[in-house]
Amino acid sequence: MKITLRILRIICKLLLMAYVTIVNLIFITVFYVLILGIFHLIFPTFYAELSSGALGSHLINTLPFYLLLLYILYSLSPIKVWFLRREEGFKPLTRNEQARINRLLLEMGIEKKLNFYCNRDARPNAAAFGFNTIGITGGMMQQASDEELKGIICHELGHIAHYDYVYQVLIYSMEAFGYRCLYGIYFIPAYLFGIIGGIVFGLVPALSFVGRLIGELWNATYKLVHKVIYGISHLLSVNINKYAEYRCDAHSLKYGCGEGLLFFLRRLKWTEETYGERMSFTEYIMSTHPSTKKRVARLEKKLN
């Protein structure tokens, strides 16, 4: 049963990646053809000279896909991880914090080279960046016991071990690049027809309502396509990520730290129930994390 579920999850991931890739490659291609068409129309001689050679023709036909590849490589690079850390305010650990983390890693028997950072966020939280970086909030460092912190570290190590960051980067890169091209597909014709329509409707004012109607239909079409395409991918992605959280919770058992993580999740569950911080149904559907109650139940089942 476990193997079957694992296979289904892998298939779901592959199907989502295929969906995101195909849809956004179509947007990228259409947008680039639109740009080339405008460029060829405005500078026909220069375009002909540029595409005359084999190298020039190859670059013209493949340029957006090279740019996409560079964007993905940048997103996977240490430079991007550095920017993400900076955005969240994560800085190197103090001497005492580093000594504590080193001691916990030694006790767990983790030999993998990991880089730890901390910020001054009072909320208890942690995140994995890239291939070997874990950020822990100041609230987590202060509030979590050693055993709880071990469980949190193992959970984040699960994200690293299963390359969740790579999967997220591939999905995000395709969506980000495709979204910009979809906007270009919408904006460039809207801009051009706006200029042409302004001239025509200035000469024939009676037709101005037609221009407004066309503009509203074009705008509605863009919004509909955007919400359908990226709404589907986002909805599927966040719910696939819920199972990644369950899997990373279970990863803490590999290092004997399941009890510590469970104790932390129980405290988190109590806080949510006491202070009314539980997610609504809509928030749960759109959240990348499952409910704490379900995480506690699953981990308890694995420990018993």
Secondary structure, DSSP 8 states (H G I E B T S, - for coil): -HHHHHHHHHHHHHHHHHHHHHHHHHHHHHHHHHHHHHHHHH-HHHHHHHTTSHHHHHHHHHHHHHHHHHHHHHHHSHHHHHHHHHHTT-EE--HHHHHHHHHHHHHHT--S--EEEEE--SS--EEEETTTEEEEEHHHHHHS-HHHHHHHHHHHHHHHHTTHHHHHHHHHHHHHHHHHHHHHHHHHHHHHHHHHHHHHHHH-GGGHHHHHHHHHHHHHHHHHHHHHHHHHHHHHHHHHHHHHHHHHHHHGGGGT-HHHHHHHHHHHHHHHHHTT----HHHHHH-SS--HHHHHHHHHHHH-
